[in-house]
């Protein structure tokens, strides 16, 4: 009796079904407008942090709002620095990194 490996089972039976089960989705106008976008990235002088703006759709006020975020390069952790209904300006980092 032949013993089938899990790898053989996956590649012969499951993978083709997974590949052909995917369907195409055309994004609606609302989905497209709701996409978050990143801009104005600034790297700190020591290379430890990246400050950037994230733009989101504010459907209630019919506008876009950009907030300032900070990413720690070593850990990948992100921190939102600004909040509110008004957009924040891009970050300005001091040359000495303080």
FIDRENKE-989139 format. One record per residue: residue number from 1; residue in one letter; x, y negated, z negated of N, C-alpha, C in turn. Coordinates in steps of 0.001 Angstrom, whole numbers. Layout:
BEGIN
NUM, a, X, Y, Z, X, Y, Z, X, Y, Z;
...
END
This chain:
BEGIN
1, x, 841, 1172, 0, 0, 0, 0, 895, -1246, 0;
2, x, 578, -2201, 842, 1362, -3414, 954, 854, -4445, -41;
3, x, 1791, -5072, -729, 1428, -6101, -1693, 1616, -7462, -1032;
4, x, 584, -8317, -1055, 670, -9651, -467, 1144, -10646, -1517;
5, x, 2058, -11483, -1125, 2536, -12516, -2039, 1555, -13683, -2041;
6, x, 1537, -14464, -3109, 662, -15649, -3147, 981, -16621, -2007;
7, x, 2238, -16712, -1627, 2645, -17608, -546, 2007, -17155, 771;
8, x, 2013, -15861, 1038, 1408, -15330, 2257, -91, -15640, 2260;
9, x, -736, -15435, 1131, -2165, -15709, 1009, -2461, -17179, 1313;
10, x, -1664, -18087, 751, -1883, -19510, 954, -1719, -19892, 2420;
11, x, -623, -19489, 3037, -333, -19912, 4403, -1240, -19264, 5452;
12, x, -1734, -18083, 5197, -2555, -17421, 6214, -4053, -17650, 6030;
13, x, -4495, -17812, 4788, -5934, -17924, 4557, -6398, -19325, 4121;
14, x, -5664, -19957, 3225, -6132, -21228, 2678, -5685, -22441, 3478;
15, x, -4450, -22477, 3911, -3923, -23661, 4579, -4696, -24032, 5845;
16, x, -4983, -23090, 6736, -5753, -23483, 7931, -7110, -24083, 7584;
17, x, -7777, -23548, 6585, -9064, -24095, 6172, -8934, -25500, 5608;
18, x, -7871, -25753, 4842, -7662, -27082, 4293, -7348, -28093, 5384;
19, x, -6582, -27689, 6368, -6204, -28603, 7444, -7393, -28991, 8302;
20, x, -8256, -28053, 8606, -9383, -28336, 9481, -10598, -28879, 8723;
21, x, -10578, -28817, 7397, -11705, -29304, 6611, -11694, -30817, 6468;
22, x, -10563, -31443, 6768, -10475, -32889, 6639, -11288, -33568, 7735;
23, x, -12006, -34590, 7333, -12785, -35346, 8304, -12254, -36768, 8362;
24, x, -12447, -37386, 9506, -12023, -38768, 9657, -13077, -39683, 9053;
25, x, -12605, -40749, 8438, -13500, -41729, 7840, -13111, -43102, 8361;
26, x, -14038, -43765, 8967, -13811, -45138, 9406, -14269, -46053, 8283;
27, x, -13349, -46877, 7813, -13655, -47766, 6699, -14700, -48794, 7102;
28, x, -15617, -49053, 6193, -16619, -50088, 6430, -15987, -51458, 6203;
29, x, -16687, -52498, 6579, -16193, -53858, 6368, -16004, -54124, 4876;
30, x, -16949, -53683, 4053, -16826, -53873, 2605, -15610, -53151, 2040;
31, x, -15348, -51933, 2497, -14181, -51186, 2027, -12891, -51890, 2436;
32, x, -12858, -52398, 3647, -11669, -53097, 4127, -11429, -54368, 3327;
33, x, -12476, -55126, 3082, -12337, -56355, 2308, -11998, -56091, 842;
34, x, -12321, -54910, 342, -12058, -54563, -1055, -10645, -54041, -1300;
35, x, -9867, -53847, -257, -8507, -53346, -446, -7665, -54346, -1228;
36, x, -6907, -53847, -2173, -5988, -54698, -2918, -4730, -54884, -2079;
37, x, -4189, -56092, -2093, -2968, -56356, -1344, -1914, -56938, -2278;
38, x, -662, -56606, -1999, 469, -57103, -2779, 1238, -58101, -1937;
39, x, 1745, -59152, -2593, 2524, -60158, -1876, 3475, -60861, -2828;
40, x, 4326, -61692, -2269, 5229, -62582, -3015, 6072, -61847, -4050;
41, x, 6631, -60700, -3674, 7468, -59930, -4607, 8785, -60659, -4860;
42, x, 9176, -60718, -6133, 10434, -61326, -6547, 11164, -60351, -7454;
43, x, 12419, -60080, -7146, 13236, -59168, -7965, 14023, -60001, -8964;
44, x, 14028, -59580, -10222, 14776, -60310, -11247, 16265, -60235, -10934;
45, x, 17049, -61232, -11367, 18483, -61242, -11077, 19219, -59986, -11548;
46, x, 18773, -59391, -12653, 19429, -58172, -13135, 18880, -56908, -12476;
47, x, 17846, -57037, -11635, 17294, -55901, -10910, 16406, -54995, -11733;
48, x, 16067, -55399, -12959, 15272, -54537, -13837, 13769, -54690, -13629;
49, x, 13328, -55827, -13087, 11902, -56101, -12949, 11580, -56644, -11564;
50, x, 10331, -56432, -11154, 9816, -57018, -9923, 8502, -57698, -10279;
51, x, 8421, -58994, -9982, 7177, -59745, -10182, 6484, -59838, -8829;
52, x, 5164, -59680, -8823, 4431, -59728, -7566, 2999, -60183, -7812;
53, x, 2347, -60608, -6736, 935, -60976, -6793, 98, -59831, -6246;
54, x, -1016, -59535, -6919, -1974, -58559, -6414, -3283, -59305, -6148;
55, x, -3740, -59233, -4898, -4976, -59904, -4519, -6128, -58901, -4539;
56, x, -7216, -59287, -5191, -8418, -58459, -5260, -9614, -59274, -4802;
57, x, -10651, -58593, -4371, -11878, -59251, -3946, -12764, -59516, -5149;
58, x, -13242, -60745, -5258, -14210, -61112, -6285, -15545, -61252, -5567;
59, x, -16328, -60182, -5553, -17595, -60171, -4819, -18604, -61126, -5433;
60, x, -18557, -61296, -6740, -19526, -62167, -7417, -19384, -63616, -6935;
61, x, -18135, -64089, -6815, -17891, -65466, -6390, -17557, -65579, -4906;
62, x, -17608, -64452, -4192, -17329, -64438, -2758, -15956, -65036, -2441;
63, x, -14927, -64516, -3129, -13576, -65053, -2940, -12541, -63970, -3232;
64, x, -11297, -64320, -2973, -10169, -63474, -3348, -9473, -64124, -4536;
65, x, -8966, -63305, -5449, -8227, -63804, -6597, -6916, -63036, -6691;
66, x, -5819, -63770, -6794, -4490, -63160, -6928, -4010, -63334, -8357;
67, x, -3551, -62232, -8944, -3017, -62274, -10301, -1560, -61812, -10282;
68, x, -795, -62316, -11226, 635, -62019, -11318, 862, -60745, -12124;
69, x, 1663, -59845, -11579, 1994, -58576, -12217, 3506, -58445, -12336;
70, x, 3959, -57618, -13260, 5380, -57349, -13462, 5581, -55836, -13508;
71, x, 6518, -55339, -12712, 6817, -53901, -12686, 8206, -53666, -13266;
72, x, 8319, -52691, -14143, 9600, -52264, -14690, 10178, -51234, -13729;
73, x, 11314, -51519, -13126, 11891, -50637, -12112, 12285, -49286, -12715;
74, x, 12817, -49272, -13911, 13307, -48032, -14527, 12175, -47065, -14865;
75, x, 11065, -47592, -15381, 9986, -46715, -15841, 8806, -46650, -14871;
76, x, 8674, -47643, -13999, 7540, -47695, -13086, 6291, -48277, -13723;
77, x, 6392, -48712, -14975, 5241, -49298, -15666, 4929, -50677, -15086;
78, x, 3634, -50982, -14954, 3173, -52273, -14442, 2409, -53005, -15530;
79, x, 2598, -54332, -15596, 1925, -55152, -16592, 1285, -56352, -15904;
80, x, 9, -56583, -16177, -661, -57751, -15630, -339, -58939, -16524;
81, x, 207, -60001, -15920, 637, -61162, -16684, -410, -62274, -16722;
82, x, -1241, -62379, -15679, -2253, -63434, -15649, -3634, -62818, -15451;
83, x, -4651, -63535, -15911, -6042, -63116, -15756, -6879, -64376, -15540;
84, x, -8040, -64200, -14991, -8936, -65333, -14847, -9556, -65396, -13472;
85, x, -10408, -66416, -13285, -11104, -66573, -12018, -10266, -67297, -10977;
86, x, -9235, -68019, -11410, -8372, -68752, -10491, -7145, -67917, -10150;
87, x, -6656, -68079, -8942, -5467, -67341, -8511, -4209, -67909, -9157;
88, x, -3277, -67025, -9435, -1985, -67422, -9990, -1031, -67764, -8851;
89, x, -6, -68517, -9170, 1051, -68845, -8215, 2109, -67749, -8240;
90, x, 2899, -67620, -7180, 3977, -66630, -7194, 4968, -66905, -8319;
91, x, 5628, -65877, -8789, 6582, -65992, -9888, 7819, -66757, -9454;
92, x, 8375, -67511, -10382, 9659, -68172, -10193, 10569, -67651, -11284;
93, x, 11593, -66927, -10913, 12505, -66351, -11898, 13723, -67237, -12045;
94, x, 14186, -67380, -13276, 15362, -68213, -13510, 16618, -67478, -13048;
95, x, 17613, -68210, -12538, 18833, -67571, -12020, 19590, -66749, -13074;
96, x, 19503, -67141, -14360, 20234, -66382, -15388, 19422, -65205, -15917;
97, x, 18200, -65005, -15421, 17395, -63849, -15798, 16667, -63987, -17114;
98, x, 16657, -65151, -17730, 15950, -65332, -19000, 14557, -65846, -18786;
END
